[in-house]
Amino acid sequence: MKNFIYYTLISFLFISCSSGGDDSTDTAPIAPTLIAPANNILCIDNSVSFQWNIPVDANKNTTSYQIQIAKDSQFSQIVKSAEGTSNSQTIALEKNTAYYWRIKATDNQSLLSEYSTTFKFYTAGEAVINHLPFLPELVQPTINSVLNTTTAKLSWTAIDVDKTDILTYDVYFGTANPPTSKISENIAVTSVDVTLNPSKEYFWKVVVKDNKGGETMGQTWKFKTN
């Protein structure tokens, strides 16, 4: 009986000591914060210096970074992708073009951060007087949302690096993909109301136009009704 109690005690102490060590687990890195080029800026050169912060890794792991640069905010048209361990990259891009960029971090345990927020900028061109507006950005309804109403407000935002430009919008909406029915033209507001039918999938897009003849066609957004 004494031997049984003795071995039980030793086993308990062994388990306690084993479990009393470092039970910390690695966590994914924090998403970097973008610094330059600043959001919505007009770059004076097409050789662009990208900079971001390096968050302190909770586990003190070595961290590397991947930068993505695209011509659309959904990053379906990625034009440059680069990796490294520093917090900056200089990349040559096309002139007179709108770009979107983001960063994610990877530590030496292969854990990934979320992507940073997305910034956008415009590269200047030679003797360019007017710059095209940025792609419109969706406000509502969110992509792939399901609505239980018979009406909806389609809302978006848009900006132009030429701050004095006046923006107007054409809106295309319908059940065809891509939408071909223009329901509003040259409107100055950033929302329109539409009537919906049940059990349908709707597609819509916005064309942003400035008062100097420039225009940018947005991406196609979609939602459903019950």
PyMOL CGO cylinders between C-alpha atoms (Angstrom):
from pymol import cmd
from pymol.cgo import CYLINDER

trace = [
    CYLINDER, 0.00, 0.00, 0.00, 2.85, 2.36, 0.87, 0.3, 1, 1, 1, 1, 1, 1,
    CYLINDER, 2.85, 2.36, 0.87, 4.52, 1.59, -2.43, 0.3, 1, 1, 1, 1, 1, 1,
    CYLINDER, 4.52, 1.59, -2.43, 1.31, 2.39, -4.30, 0.3, 1, 1, 1, 1, 1, 1,
    CYLINDER, 1.31, 2.39, -4.30, 0.98, 5.78, -2.53, 0.3, 1, 1, 1, 1, 1, 1,
    CYLINDER, 0.98, 5.78, -2.53, 4.67, 6.49, -3.19, 0.3, 1, 1, 1, 1, 1, 1,
    CYLINDER, 4.67, 6.49, -3.19, 4.44, 5.80, -6.91, 0.3, 1, 1, 1, 1, 1, 1,
    CYLINDER, 4.44, 5.80, -6.91, 1.20, 7.74, -7.17, 0.3, 1, 1, 1, 1, 1, 1,
    CYLINDER, 1.20, 7.74, -7.17, 2.84, 10.76, -5.53, 0.3, 1, 1, 1, 1, 1, 1,
    CYLINDER, 2.84, 10.76, -5.53, 5.89, 10.56, -7.81, 0.3, 1, 1, 1, 1, 1, 1,
    CYLINDER, 5.89, 10.56, -7.81, 3.63, 10.33, -10.88, 0.3, 1, 1, 1, 1, 1, 1,
    CYLINDER, 3.63, 10.33, -10.88, 1.66, 13.35, -9.75, 0.3, 1, 1, 1, 1, 1, 1,
    CYLINDER, 1.66, 13.35, -9.75, 4.80, 15.40, -9.21, 0.3, 1, 1, 1, 1, 1, 1,
    CYLINDER, 4.80, 15.40, -9.21, 6.16, 14.36, -12.61, 0.3, 1, 1, 1, 1, 1, 1,
    CYLINDER, 6.16, 14.36, -12.61, 2.95, 15.42, -14.35, 0.3, 1, 1, 1, 1, 1, 1,
    CYLINDER, 2.95, 15.42, -14.35, 2.85, 18.67, -12.41, 0.3, 1, 1, 1, 1, 1, 1,
    CYLINDER, 2.85, 18.67, -12.41, 6.43, 19.52, -13.32, 0.3, 1, 1, 1, 1, 1, 1,
    CYLINDER, 6.43, 19.52, -13.32, 5.87, 18.58, -16.93, 0.3, 1, 1, 1, 1, 1, 1,
    CYLINDER, 5.87, 18.58, -16.93, 2.85, 20.81, -17.21, 0.3, 1, 1, 1, 1, 1, 1,
    CYLINDER, 2.85, 20.81, -17.21, 4.43, 23.63, -15.28, 0.3, 1, 1, 1, 1, 1, 1,
    CYLINDER, 4.43, 23.63, -15.28, 6.83, 24.60, -18.04, 0.3, 1, 1, 1, 1, 1, 1,
    CYLINDER, 6.83, 24.60, -18.04, 6.37, 27.10, -20.83, 0.3, 1, 1, 1, 1, 1, 1,
    CYLINDER, 6.37, 27.10, -20.83, 2.87, 26.44, -22.17, 0.3, 1, 1, 1, 1, 1, 1,
    CYLINDER, 2.87, 26.44, -22.17, 2.80, 29.55, -24.28, 0.3, 1, 1, 1, 1, 1, 1,
    CYLINDER, 2.80, 29.55, -24.28, 1.78, 29.15, -27.89, 0.3, 1, 1, 1, 1, 1, 1,
    CYLINDER, 1.78, 29.15, -27.89, 2.77, 31.23, -30.86, 0.3, 1, 1, 1, 1, 1, 1,
    CYLINDER, 2.77, 31.23, -30.86, 0.28, 33.78, -32.06, 0.3, 1, 1, 1, 1, 1, 1,
    CYLINDER, 0.28, 33.78, -32.06, 0.04, 35.27, -35.52, 0.3, 1, 1, 1, 1, 1, 1,
    CYLINDER, 0.04, 35.27, -35.52, 1.82, 38.58, -36.14, 0.3, 1, 1, 1, 1, 1, 1,
    CYLINDER, 1.82, 38.58, -36.14, -0.07, 41.84, -35.97, 0.3, 1, 1, 1, 1, 1, 1,
    CYLINDER, -0.07, 41.84, -35.97, -0.99, 43.34, -39.33, 0.3, 1, 1, 1, 1, 1, 1,
    CYLINDER, -0.99, 43.34, -39.33, 1.41, 46.12, -40.39, 0.3, 1, 1, 1, 1, 1, 1,
    CYLINDER, 1.41, 46.12, -40.39, 0.24, 49.72, -40.53, 0.3, 1, 1, 1, 1, 1, 1,
    CYLINDER, 0.24, 49.72, -40.53, 0.81, 51.56, -43.79, 0.3, 1, 1, 1, 1, 1, 1,
    CYLINDER, 0.81, 51.56, -43.79, 2.81, 54.80, -43.73, 0.3, 1, 1, 1, 1, 1, 1,
    CYLINDER, 2.81, 54.80, -43.73, 3.75, 55.91, -47.25, 0.3, 1, 1, 1, 1, 1, 1,
    CYLINDER, 3.75, 55.91, -47.25, 2.58, 56.67, -49.81, 0.3, 1, 1, 1, 1, 1, 1,
    CYLINDER, 2.58, 56.67, -49.81, -0.29, 58.11, -47.81, 0.3, 1, 1, 1, 1, 1, 1,
    CYLINDER, -0.29, 58.11, -47.81, -3.86, 57.25, -48.69, 0.3, 1, 1, 1, 1, 1, 1,
    CYLINDER, -3.86, 57.25, -48.69, -5.46, 59.17, -51.58, 0.3, 1, 1, 1, 1, 1, 1,
    CYLINDER, -5.46, 59.17, -51.58, -2.22, 60.90, -52.52, 0.3, 1, 1, 1, 1, 1, 1,
    CYLINDER, -2.22, 60.90, -52.52, -0.82, 61.97, -55.89, 0.3, 1, 1, 1, 1, 1, 1,
    CYLINDER, -0.82, 61.97, -55.89, 2.76, 60.69, -56.15, 0.3, 1, 1, 1, 1, 1, 1,
    CYLINDER, 2.76, 60.69, -56.15, 5.12, 62.99, -58.04, 0.3, 1, 1, 1, 1, 1, 1,
    CYLINDER, 5.12, 62.99, -58.04, 7.22, 60.09, -59.32, 0.3, 1, 1, 1, 1, 1, 1,
    CYLINDER, 7.22, 60.09, -59.32, 6.40, 56.63, -60.63, 0.3, 1, 1, 1, 1, 1, 1,
    CYLINDER, 6.40, 56.63, -60.63, 9.32, 55.16, -58.66, 0.3, 1, 1, 1, 1, 1, 1,
    CYLINDER, 9.32, 55.16, -58.66, 7.36, 54.82, -55.44, 0.3, 1, 1, 1, 1, 1, 1,
    CYLINDER, 7.36, 54.82, -55.44, 8.85, 54.33, -51.98, 0.3, 1, 1, 1, 1, 1, 1,
    CYLINDER, 8.85, 54.33, -51.98, 6.55, 52.14, -49.87, 0.3, 1, 1, 1, 1, 1, 1,
    CYLINDER, 6.55, 52.14, -49.87, 6.93, 52.26, -46.08, 0.3, 1, 1, 1, 1, 1, 1,
    CYLINDER, 6.93, 52.26, -46.08, 5.09, 50.58, -43.22, 0.3, 1, 1, 1, 1, 1, 1,
    CYLINDER, 5.09, 50.58, -43.22, 5.59, 50.02, -39.53, 0.3, 1, 1, 1, 1, 1, 1,
    CYLINDER, 5.59, 50.02, -39.53, 6.95, 46.85, -37.93, 0.3, 1, 1, 1, 1, 1, 1,
    CYLINDER, 6.95, 46.85, -37.93, 4.69, 45.85, -35.03, 0.3, 1, 1, 1, 1, 1, 1,
    CYLINDER, 4.69, 45.85, -35.03, 6.39, 44.17, -32.07, 0.3, 1, 1, 1, 1, 1, 1,
    CYLINDER, 6.39, 44.17, -32.07, 5.90, 40.41, -32.35, 0.3, 1, 1, 1, 1, 1, 1,
    CYLINDER, 5.90, 40.41, -32.35, 4.50, 39.01, -29.10, 0.3, 1, 1, 1, 1, 1, 1,
    CYLINDER, 4.50, 39.01, -29.10, 6.72, 35.92, -29.43, 0.3, 1, 1, 1, 1, 1, 1,
    CYLINDER, 6.72, 35.92, -29.43, 9.79, 37.87, -30.61, 0.3, 1, 1, 1, 1, 1, 1,
    CYLINDER, 9.79, 37.87, -30.61, 9.80, 35.90, -33.86, 0.3, 1, 1, 1, 1, 1, 1,
    CYLINDER, 9.80, 35.90, -33.86, 11.53, 37.14, -36.98, 0.3, 1, 1, 1, 1, 1, 1,
    CYLINDER, 11.53, 37.14, -36.98, 8.96, 38.65, -39.31, 0.3, 1, 1, 1, 1, 1, 1,
    CYLINDER, 8.96, 38.65, -39.31, 8.93, 39.10, -43.07, 0.3, 1, 1, 1, 1, 1, 1,
    CYLINDER, 8.93, 39.10, -43.07, 6.49, 41.07, -45.20, 0.3, 1, 1, 1, 1, 1, 1,
    CYLINDER, 6.49, 41.07, -45.20, 4.63, 40.71, -48.47, 0.3, 1, 1, 1, 1, 1, 1,
    CYLINDER, 4.63, 40.71, -48.47, 3.46, 43.79, -50.33, 0.3, 1, 1, 1, 1, 1, 1,
    CYLINDER, 3.46, 43.79, -50.33, 0.74, 43.62, -52.97, 0.3, 1, 1, 1, 1, 1, 1,
    CYLINDER, 0.74, 43.62, -52.97, 0.06, 46.40, -55.47, 0.3, 1, 1, 1, 1, 1, 1,
    CYLINDER, 0.06, 46.40, -55.47, -2.97, 46.24, -57.72, 0.3, 1, 1, 1, 1, 1, 1,
    CYLINDER, -2.97, 46.24, -57.72, -5.01, 48.33, -60.13, 0.3, 1, 1, 1, 1, 1, 1,
    CYLINDER, -5.01, 48.33, -60.13, -8.25, 47.53, -58.29, 0.3, 1, 1, 1, 1, 1, 1,
    CYLINDER, -8.25, 47.53, -58.29, -9.34, 47.55, -54.67, 0.3, 1, 1, 1, 1, 1, 1,
    CYLINDER, -9.34, 47.55, -54.67, -10.28, 43.85, -54.75, 0.3, 1, 1, 1, 1, 1, 1,
    CYLINDER, -10.28, 43.85, -54.75, -6.71, 42.91, -55.79, 0.3, 1, 1, 1, 1, 1, 1,
    CYLINDER, -6.71, 42.91, -55.79, -7.87, 40.88, -58.76, 0.3, 1, 1, 1, 1, 1, 1,
    CYLINDER, -7.87, 40.88, -58.76, -5.41, 42.84, -60.96, 0.3, 1, 1, 1, 1, 1, 1,
    CYLINDER, -5.41, 42.84, -60.96, -2.17, 42.53, -58.98, 0.3, 1, 1, 1, 1, 1, 1,
    CYLINDER, -2.17, 42.53, -58.98, 0.69, 44.16, -60.88, 0.3, 1, 1, 1, 1, 1, 1,
    CYLINDER, 0.69, 44.16, -60.88, 3.48, 43.83, -58.30, 0.3, 1, 1, 1, 1, 1, 1,
    CYLINDER, 3.48, 43.83, -58.30, 4.14, 41.53, -55.36, 0.3, 1, 1, 1, 1, 1, 1,
    CYLINDER, 4.14, 41.53, -55.36, 7.36, 41.59, -53.34, 0.3, 1, 1, 1, 1, 1, 1,
    CYLINDER, 7.36, 41.59, -53.34, 8.69, 40.11, -50.11, 0.3, 1, 1, 1, 1, 1, 1,
    CYLINDER, 8.69, 40.11, -50.11, 11.38, 41.12, -47.64, 0.3, 1, 1, 1, 1, 1, 1,
    CYLINDER, 11.38, 41.12, -47.64, 12.27, 41.66, -43.99, 0.3, 1, 1, 1, 1, 1, 1,
    CYLINDER, 12.27, 41.66, -43.99, 12.66, 45.45, -44.02, 0.3, 1, 1, 1, 1, 1, 1,
    CYLINDER, 12.66, 45.45, -44.02, 9.84, 47.95, -43.59, 0.3, 1, 1, 1, 1, 1, 1,
    CYLINDER, 9.84, 47.95, -43.59, 10.27, 49.58, -46.99, 0.3, 1, 1, 1, 1, 1, 1,
    CYLINDER, 10.27, 49.58, -46.99, 10.37, 48.82, -50.70, 0.3, 1, 1, 1, 1, 1, 1,
    CYLINDER, 10.37, 48.82, -50.70, 10.92, 51.05, -53.72, 0.3, 1, 1, 1, 1, 1, 1,
    CYLINDER, 10.92, 51.05, -53.72, 9.01, 49.87, -56.77, 0.3, 1, 1, 1, 1, 1, 1,
    CYLINDER, 9.01, 49.87, -56.77, 8.75, 51.33, -60.27, 0.3, 1, 1, 1, 1, 1, 1,
    CYLINDER, 8.75, 51.33, -60.27, 5.18, 51.59, -61.57, 0.3, 1, 1, 1, 1, 1, 1,
    CYLINDER, 5.18, 51.59, -61.57, 3.38, 52.97, -64.60, 0.3, 1, 1, 1, 1, 1, 1,
    CYLINDER, 3.38, 52.97, -64.60, 2.83, 56.69, -64.83, 0.3, 1, 1, 1, 1, 1, 1,
    CYLINDER, 2.83, 56.69, -64.83, -0.58, 58.31, -64.63, 0.3, 1, 1, 1, 1, 1, 1,
    CYLINDER, -0.58, 58.31, -64.63, -2.18, 55.26, -63.02, 0.3, 1, 1, 1, 1, 1, 1,
    CYLINDER, -2.18, 55.26, -63.02, -4.28, 54.62, -59.92, 0.3, 1, 1, 1, 1, 1, 1,
    CYLINDER, -4.28, 54.62, -59.92, -2.92, 51.92, -57.60, 0.3, 1, 1, 1, 1, 1, 1,
    CYLINDER, -2.92, 51.92, -57.60, -4.03, 50.13, -54.44, 0.3, 1, 1, 1, 1, 1, 1,
    CYLINDER, -4.03, 50.13, -54.44, -1.61, 48.53, -51.96, 0.3, 1, 1, 1, 1, 1, 1,
    CYLINDER, -1.61, 48.53, -51.96, -1.59, 46.43, -48.80, 0.3, 1, 1, 1, 1, 1, 1,
    CYLINDER, -1.59, 46.43, -48.80, 0.84, 44.44, -46.62, 0.3, 1, 1, 1, 1, 1, 1,
    CYLINDER, 0.84, 44.44, -46.62, 0.74, 41.24, -44.58, 0.3, 1, 1, 1, 1, 1, 1,
    CYLINDER, 0.74, 41.24, -44.58, 3.32, 39.80, -42.20, 0.3, 1, 1, 1, 1, 1, 1,
    CYLINDER, 3.32, 39.80, -42.20, 4.66, 36.26, -41.84, 0.3, 1, 1, 1, 1, 1, 1,
    CYLINDER, 4.66, 36.26, -41.84, 6.75, 35.08, -38.87, 0.3, 1, 1, 1, 1, 1, 1,
    CYLINDER, 6.75, 35.08, -38.87, 9.36, 32.32, -38.83, 0.3, 1, 1, 1, 1, 1, 1,
    CYLINDER, 9.36, 32.32, -38.83, 6.71, 29.88, -37.60, 0.3, 1, 1, 1, 1, 1, 1,
    CYLINDER, 6.71, 29.88, -37.60, 4.81, 30.46, -40.88, 0.3, 1, 1, 1, 1, 1, 1,
    CYLINDER, 4.81, 30.46, -40.88, 1.98, 32.23, -39.08, 0.3, 1, 1, 1, 1, 1, 1,
    CYLINDER, 1.98, 32.23, -39.08, 0.30, 34.96, -41.16, 0.3, 1, 1, 1, 1, 1, 1,
    CYLINDER, 0.30, 34.96, -41.16, -1.17, 38.25, -40.10, 0.3, 1, 1, 1, 1, 1, 1,
    CYLINDER, -1.17, 38.25, -40.10, -4.32, 39.72, -41.56, 0.3, 1, 1, 1, 1, 1, 1,
    CYLINDER, -4.32, 39.72, -41.56, -3.79, 42.11, -44.45, 0.3, 1, 1, 1, 1, 1, 1,
    CYLINDER, -3.79, 42.11, -44.45, -3.35, 45.74, -43.51, 0.3, 1, 1, 1, 1, 1, 1,
    CYLINDER, -3.35, 45.74, -43.51, -5.91, 48.30, -44.51, 0.3, 1, 1, 1, 1, 1, 1,
    CYLINDER, -5.91, 48.30, -44.51, -5.76, 49.23, -48.20, 0.3, 1, 1, 1, 1, 1, 1,
    CYLINDER, -5.76, 49.23, -48.20, -4.32, 52.57, -49.32, 0.3, 1, 1, 1, 1, 1, 1,
    CYLINDER, -4.32, 52.57, -49.32, -4.66, 54.05, -52.79, 0.3, 1, 1, 1, 1, 1, 1,
    CYLINDER, -4.66, 54.05, -52.79, -2.57, 56.58, -54.70, 0.3, 1, 1, 1, 1, 1, 1,
    CYLINDER, -2.57, 56.58, -54.70, -2.02, 57.97, -58.16, 0.3, 1, 1, 1, 1, 1, 1,
    CYLINDER, -2.02, 57.97, -58.16, 1.26, 58.17, -60.07, 0.3, 1, 1, 1, 1, 1, 1,
    CYLINDER, 1.26, 58.17, -60.07, 1.73, 61.41, -61.98, 0.3, 1, 1, 1, 1, 1, 1,
    CYLINDER, 1.73, 61.41, -61.98, 2.32, 61.42, -65.71, 0.3, 1, 1, 1, 1, 1, 1,
    CYLINDER, 2.32, 61.42, -65.71, 4.34, 63.73, -67.87, 0.3, 1, 1, 1, 1, 1, 1,
    CYLINDER, 4.34, 63.73, -67.87, 2.41, 66.87, -68.75, 0.3, 1, 1, 1, 1, 1, 1,
    CYLINDER, 2.41, 66.87, -68.75, -0.78, 65.35, -67.35, 0.3, 1, 1, 1, 1, 1, 1,
    CYLINDER, -0.78, 65.35, -67.35, -3.38, 67.98, -66.57, 0.3, 1, 1, 1, 1, 1, 1,
    CYLINDER, -3.38, 67.98, -66.57, -6.19, 65.69, -65.44, 0.3, 1, 1, 1, 1, 1, 1,
    CYLINDER, -6.19, 65.69, -65.44, -6.13, 62.46, -63.44, 0.3, 1, 1, 1, 1, 1, 1,
    CYLINDER, -6.13, 62.46, -63.44, -8.89, 59.89, -63.64, 0.3, 1, 1, 1, 1, 1, 1,
    CYLINDER, -8.89, 59.89, -63.64, -11.04, 59.36, -60.54, 0.3, 1, 1, 1, 1, 1, 1,
    CYLINDER, -11.04, 59.36, -60.54, -10.30, 56.38, -58.30, 0.3, 1, 1, 1, 1, 1, 1,
    CYLINDER, -10.30, 56.38, -58.30, -12.54, 53.35, -58.54, 0.3, 1, 1, 1, 1, 1, 1,
    CYLINDER, -12.54, 53.35, -58.54, -15.80, 53.84, -56.62, 0.3, 1, 1, 1, 1, 1, 1,
    CYLINDER, -15.80, 53.84, -56.62, -15.94, 52.06, -53.27, 0.3, 1, 1, 1, 1, 1, 1,
    CYLINDER, -15.94, 52.06, -53.27, -18.96, 50.10, -52.10, 0.3, 1, 1, 1, 1, 1, 1,
    CYLINDER, -18.96, 50.10, -52.10, -21.00, 51.28, -49.12, 0.3, 1, 1, 1, 1, 1, 1,
    CYLINDER, -21.00, 51.28, -49.12, -24.20, 49.21, -49.36, 0.3, 1, 1, 1, 1, 1, 1,
    CYLINDER, -24.20, 49.21, -49.36, -25.61, 46.64, -49.92, 0.3, 1, 1, 1, 1, 1, 1,
    CYLINDER, -25.61, 46.64, -49.92, -22.57, 44.56, -49.05, 0.3, 1, 1, 1, 1, 1, 1,
    CYLINDER, -22.57, 44.56, -49.05, -21.42, 42.03, -51.65, 0.3, 1, 1, 1, 1, 1, 1,
    CYLINDER, -21.42, 42.03, -51.65, -23.40, 38.76, -51.57, 0.3, 1, 1, 1, 1, 1, 1,
    CYLINDER, -23.40, 38.76, -51.57, -25.80, 40.09, -48.95, 0.3, 1, 1, 1, 1, 1, 1,
    CYLINDER, -25.80, 40.09, -48.95, -29.38, 38.79, -48.92, 0.3, 1, 1, 1, 1, 1, 1,
    CYLINDER, -29.38, 38.79, -48.92, -32.16, 41.39, -48.63, 0.3, 1, 1, 1, 1, 1, 1,
    CYLINDER, -32.16, 41.39, -48.63, -35.69, 40.84, -47.39, 0.3, 1, 1, 1, 1, 1, 1,
    CYLINDER, -35.69, 40.84, -47.39, -37.07, 44.10, -48.71, 0.3, 1, 1, 1, 1, 1, 1,
    CYLINDER, -37.07, 44.10, -48.71, -38.79, 45.28, -51.89, 0.3, 1, 1, 1, 1, 1, 1,
    CYLINDER, -38.79, 45.28, -51.89, -36.54, 48.34, -52.18, 0.3, 1, 1, 1, 1, 1, 1,
    CYLINDER, -36.54, 48.34, -52.18, -32.86, 49.05, -51.59, 0.3, 1, 1, 1, 1, 1, 1,
    CYLINDER, -32.86, 49.05, -51.59, -30.52, 52.03, -51.47, 0.3, 1, 1, 1, 1, 1, 1,
    CYLINDER, -30.52, 52.03, -51.47, -27.39, 51.54, -53.58, 0.3, 1, 1, 1, 1, 1, 1,
    CYLINDER, -27.39, 51.54, -53.58, -24.60, 53.62, -52.04, 0.3, 1, 1, 1, 1, 1, 1,
    CYLINDER, -24.60, 53.62, -52.04, -20.94, 54.21, -52.85, 0.3, 1, 1, 1, 1, 1, 1,
    CYLINDER, -20.94, 54.21, -52.85, -18.12, 56.68, -52.37, 0.3, 1, 1, 1, 1, 1, 1,
    CYLINDER, -18.12, 56.68, -52.37, -15.58, 58.07, -54.84, 0.3, 1, 1, 1, 1, 1, 1,
    CYLINDER, -15.58, 58.07, -54.84, -12.68, 60.51, -54.78, 0.3, 1, 1, 1, 1, 1, 1,
    CYLINDER, -12.68, 60.51, -54.78, -10.30, 62.19, -57.22, 0.3, 1, 1, 1, 1, 1, 1,
    CYLINDER, -10.30, 62.19, -57.22, -6.76, 63.38, -56.52, 0.3, 1, 1, 1, 1, 1, 1,
    CYLINDER, -6.76, 63.38, -56.52, -7.62, 66.51, -58.50, 0.3, 1, 1, 1, 1, 1, 1,
    CYLINDER, -7.62, 66.51, -58.50, -9.44, 68.06, -55.58, 0.3, 1, 1, 1, 1, 1, 1,
    CYLINDER, -9.44, 68.06, -55.58, -11.23, 70.69, -57.63, 0.3, 1, 1, 1, 1, 1, 1,
    CYLINDER, -11.23, 70.69, -57.63, -12.79, 68.18, -60.03, 0.3, 1, 1, 1, 1, 1, 1,
    CYLINDER, -12.79, 68.18, -60.03, -16.56, 67.81, -59.90, 0.3, 1, 1, 1, 1, 1, 1,
    CYLINDER, -16.56, 67.81, -59.90, -17.64, 64.16, -59.94, 0.3, 1, 1, 1, 1, 1, 1,
    CYLINDER, -17.64, 64.16, -59.94, -20.83, 62.74, -61.42, 0.3, 1, 1, 1, 1, 1, 1,
    CYLINDER, -20.83, 62.74, -61.42, -22.02, 59.15, -61.74, 0.3, 1, 1, 1, 1, 1, 1,
    CYLINDER, -22.02, 59.15, -61.74, -23.73, 56.73, -64.08, 0.3, 1, 1, 1, 1, 1, 1,
    CYLINDER, -23.73, 56.73, -64.08, -25.34, 53.73, -62.39, 0.3, 1, 1, 1, 1, 1, 1,
    CYLINDER, -25.34, 53.73, -62.39, -26.00, 50.38, -64.06, 0.3, 1, 1, 1, 1, 1, 1,
    CYLINDER, -26.00, 50.38, -64.06, -28.34, 47.92, -62.36, 0.3, 1, 1, 1, 1, 1, 1,
    CYLINDER, -28.34, 47.92, -62.36, -30.20, 44.71, -63.17, 0.3, 1, 1, 1, 1, 1, 1,
    CYLINDER, -30.20, 44.71, -63.17, -30.19, 40.91, -63.14, 0.3, 1, 1, 1, 1, 1, 1,
    CYLINDER, -30.19, 40.91, -63.14, -27.68, 40.61, -66.00, 0.3, 1, 1, 1, 1, 1, 1,
    CYLINDER, -27.68, 40.61, -66.00, -23.99, 40.11, -65.21, 0.3, 1, 1, 1, 1, 1, 1,
    CYLINDER, -23.99, 40.11, -65.21, -22.46, 42.52, -66.00, 0.3, 1, 1, 1, 1, 1, 1,
    CYLINDER, -22.46, 42.52, -66.00, -25.38, 44.96, -65.74, 0.3, 1, 1, 1, 1, 1, 1,
    CYLINDER, -25.38, 44.96, -65.74, -26.20, 46.80, -68.95, 0.3, 1, 1, 1, 1, 1, 1,
    CYLINDER, -26.20, 46.80, -68.95, -29.26, 48.82, -67.93, 0.3, 1, 1, 1, 1, 1, 1,
    CYLINDER, -29.26, 48.82, -67.93, -28.32, 52.40, -67.04, 0.3, 1, 1, 1, 1, 1, 1,
    CYLINDER, -28.32, 52.40, -67.04, -30.76, 53.55, -64.36, 0.3, 1, 1, 1, 1, 1, 1,
    CYLINDER, -30.76, 53.55, -64.36, -29.12, 56.90, -63.56, 0.3, 1, 1, 1, 1, 1, 1,
    CYLINDER, -29.12, 56.90, -63.56, -26.89, 59.20, -65.58, 0.3, 1, 1, 1, 1, 1, 1,
    CYLINDER, -26.89, 59.20, -65.58, -24.73, 62.17, -64.61, 0.3, 1, 1, 1, 1, 1, 1,
    CYLINDER, -24.73, 62.17, -64.61, -26.06, 62.29, -61.08, 0.3, 1, 1, 1, 1, 1, 1,
    CYLINDER, -26.06, 62.29, -61.08, -24.14, 64.24, -58.43, 0.3, 1, 1, 1, 1, 1, 1,
    CYLINDER, -24.14, 64.24, -58.43, -25.26, 62.16, -55.42, 0.3, 1, 1, 1, 1, 1, 1,
    CYLINDER, -25.26, 62.16, -55.42, -23.68, 58.90, -54.30, 0.3, 1, 1, 1, 1, 1, 1,
    CYLINDER, -23.68, 58.90, -54.30, -26.79, 56.78, -53.83, 0.3, 1, 1, 1, 1, 1, 1,
    CYLINDER, -26.79, 56.78, -53.83, -29.88, 55.67, -55.74, 0.3, 1, 1, 1, 1, 1, 1,
    CYLINDER, -29.88, 55.67, -55.74, -33.03, 53.83, -54.69, 0.3, 1, 1, 1, 1, 1, 1,
    CYLINDER, -33.03, 53.83, -54.69, -34.10, 50.75, -56.61, 0.3, 1, 1, 1, 1, 1, 1,
    CYLINDER, -34.10, 50.75, -56.61, -37.13, 48.46, -56.61, 0.3, 1, 1, 1, 1, 1, 1,
    CYLINDER, -37.13, 48.46, -56.61, -36.52, 44.74, -56.06, 0.3, 1, 1, 1, 1, 1, 1,
    CYLINDER, -36.52, 44.74, -56.06, -38.31, 41.50, -56.86, 0.3, 1, 1, 1, 1, 1, 1,
    CYLINDER, -38.31, 41.50, -56.86, -38.14, 38.40, -54.64, 0.3, 1, 1, 1, 1, 1, 1,
    CYLINDER, -38.14, 38.40, -54.64, -35.76, 35.49, -55.29, 0.3, 1, 1, 1, 1, 1, 1,
    CYLINDER, -35.76, 35.49, -55.29, -33.49, 37.44, -57.63, 0.3, 1, 1, 1, 1, 1, 1,
    CYLINDER, -33.49, 37.44, -57.63, -29.76, 38.08, -57.88, 0.3, 1, 1, 1, 1, 1, 1,
    CYLINDER, -29.76, 38.08, -57.88, -28.93, 41.67, -58.77, 0.3, 1, 1, 1, 1, 1, 1,
    CYLINDER, -28.93, 41.67, -58.77, -25.75, 43.18, -60.20, 0.3, 1, 1, 1, 1, 1, 1,
    CYLINDER, -25.75, 43.18, -60.20, -24.73, 46.83, -60.27, 0.3, 1, 1, 1, 1, 1, 1,
    CYLINDER, -24.73, 46.83, -60.27, -21.80, 49.09, -61.00, 0.3, 1, 1, 1, 1, 1, 1,
    CYLINDER, -21.80, 49.09, -61.00, -20.97, 52.77, -61.01, 0.3, 1, 1, 1, 1, 1, 1,
    CYLINDER, -20.97, 52.77, -61.01, -19.05, 54.84, -63.55, 0.3, 1, 1, 1, 1, 1, 1,
    CYLINDER, -19.05, 54.84, -63.55, -17.31, 57.84, -61.98, 0.3, 1, 1, 1, 1, 1, 1,
    CYLINDER, -17.31, 57.84, -61.98, -16.81, 60.87, -64.26, 0.3, 1, 1, 1, 1, 1, 1,
    CYLINDER, -16.81, 60.87, -64.26, -15.00, 64.14, -63.66, 0.3, 1, 1, 1, 1, 1, 1,
    CYLINDER, -15.00, 64.14, -63.66, -15.76, 67.46, -65.31, 0.3, 1, 1, 1, 1, 1, 1,
    CYLINDER, -15.76, 67.46, -65.31, -12.66, 67.26, -67.53, 0.3, 1, 1, 1, 1, 1, 1,
    CYLINDER, -12.66, 67.26, -67.53, -13.70, 64.24, -69.57, 0.3, 1, 1, 1, 1, 1, 1,
    CYLINDER, -13.70, 64.24, -69.57, -12.09, 61.55, -67.39, 0.3, 1, 1, 1, 1, 1, 1,
    CYLINDER, -12.09, 61.55, -67.39, -14.09, 58.53, -66.29, 0.3, 1, 1, 1, 1, 1, 1,
    CYLINDER, -14.09, 58.53, -66.29, -13.48, 55.31, -64.37, 0.3, 1, 1, 1, 1, 1, 1,
    CYLINDER, -13.48, 55.31, -64.37, -15.73, 52.27, -64.57, 0.3, 1, 1, 1, 1, 1, 1,
    CYLINDER, -15.73, 52.27, -64.57, -16.21, 50.52, -61.26, 0.3, 1, 1, 1, 1, 1, 1,
    CYLINDER, -16.21, 50.52, -61.26, -16.34, 46.83, -60.48, 0.3, 1, 1, 1, 1, 1, 1,
    CYLINDER, -16.34, 46.83, -60.48, -19.56, 44.83, -60.57, 0.3, 1, 1, 1, 1, 1, 1,
    CYLINDER, -19.56, 44.83, -60.57, -21.20, 44.33, -57.16, 0.3, 1, 1, 1, 1, 1, 1,
    CYLINDER, -21.20, 44.33, -57.16, -23.99, 41.87, -56.42, 0.3, 1, 1, 1, 1, 1, 1,
    CYLINDER, -23.99, 41.87, -56.42, -26.63, 40.90, -53.85, 0.3, 1, 1, 1, 1, 1, 1,
    CYLINDER, -26.63, 40.90, -53.85, -29.72, 38.69, -53.60, 0.3, 1, 1, 1, 1, 1, 1,
    CYLINDER, -29.72, 38.69, -53.60, -33.31, 38.92, -52.45, 0.3, 1, 1, 1, 1, 1, 1,
    CYLINDER, -33.31, 38.92, -52.45, -35.30, 36.29, -50.60, 0.3, 1, 1, 1, 1, 1, 1,
]
cmd.load_cgo(trace, "trace")
